[in-house]
Amino acid sequence: MKPDIETRQDIYILLEAFYAKALYDEVIGHFFTQVKKINMDEHLPVITDFWEMVLLGGTLYKKNAITPHIHLHQLSPMTEKHFTRWLELFHSTVDELYEGPIAFLATQRAVSIATVMKIKVLQSSSTKI
């Protein structure tokens, strides 16, 4: 039996494994390596703060998660297939490493986050003045 997500370190391990896939993915990898060239040493702690807030009630994340994604979309348009692929990779990574109520919550929240993100990001390109 796999462990459940219980600590910040568990979330960090999940995200490290996810980005090990996402950075080299043929569908979404370019967003991290070419469009924005994410510094993972800086990004992992921030995204861990976000997911710790979402899953464990952490209080360190104080940013707006939508804004950087809208900017990314302006640089290289995102489509339905990008959000779908992000979810596939995230879910498969959770399933490889963890099981239990918090792991299940992570996959549920990922769907909610991707849905809201997709609506906000795609809507941003239709509301330009």
Secondary structure in CASP SS format (residue, H / E / C, confidence):
PFRMAT SS
TARGET T0000
AUTHOR 0000-0000-0000
METHOD secondary structure of the structure
MODEL  1
M C 1.00
K C 1.00
P C 1.00
D C 1.00
I C 1.00
E C 1.00
T C 1.00
R H 1.00
Q H 1.00
D H 1.00
I H 1.00
Y H 1.00
I H 1.00
L H 1.00
L H 1.00
E H 1.00
A H 1.00
F H 1.00
Y H 1.00
A H 1.00
K H 1.00
A H 1.00
L C 1.00
Y C 1.00
D C 1.00
E C 1.00
V C 1.00
I C 1.00
G H 1.00
H H 1.00
F H 1.00
F H 1.00
T H 1.00
Q H 1.00
V H 1.00
K C 1.00
K C 1.00
I C 1.00
N C 1.00
M H 1.00
D H 1.00
E H 1.00
H H 1.00
L H 1.00
P H 1.00
V H 1.00
I H 1.00
T H 1.00
D H 1.00
F H 1.00
W H 1.00
E H 1.00
M H 1.00
V H 1.00
L H 1.00
L H 1.00
G C 1.00
G C 1.00
T C 1.00
L C 1.00
Y C 1.00
K C 1.00
K C 1.00
N C 1.00
A C 1.00
I H 1.00
T H 1.00
P H 1.00
H H 1.00
I H 1.00
H H 1.00
L H 1.00
H H 1.00
Q H 1.00
L H 1.00
S C 1.00
P C 1.00
M C 1.00
T C 1.00
E H 1.00
K H 1.00
H H 1.00
F H 1.00
T H 1.00
R H 1.00
W H 1.00
L H 1.00
E H 1.00
L H 1.00
F H 1.00
H H 1.00
S H 1.00
T H 1.00
V H 1.00
D H 1.00
E H 1.00
L H 1.00
Y C 1.00
E C 1.00
G C 1.00
P H 1.00
I H 1.00
A H 1.00
F H 1.00
L H 1.00
A H 1.00
T H 1.00
Q H 1.00
R H 1.00
A H 1.00
V H 1.00
S H 1.00
I H 1.00
A H 1.00
T H 1.00
V H 1.00
M H 1.00
K H 1.00
I H 1.00
K H 1.00
V H 1.00
L H 1.00
Q H 1.00
S H 1.00
S H 1.00
S H 1.00
T C 1.00
K C 1.00
I C 1.00
END
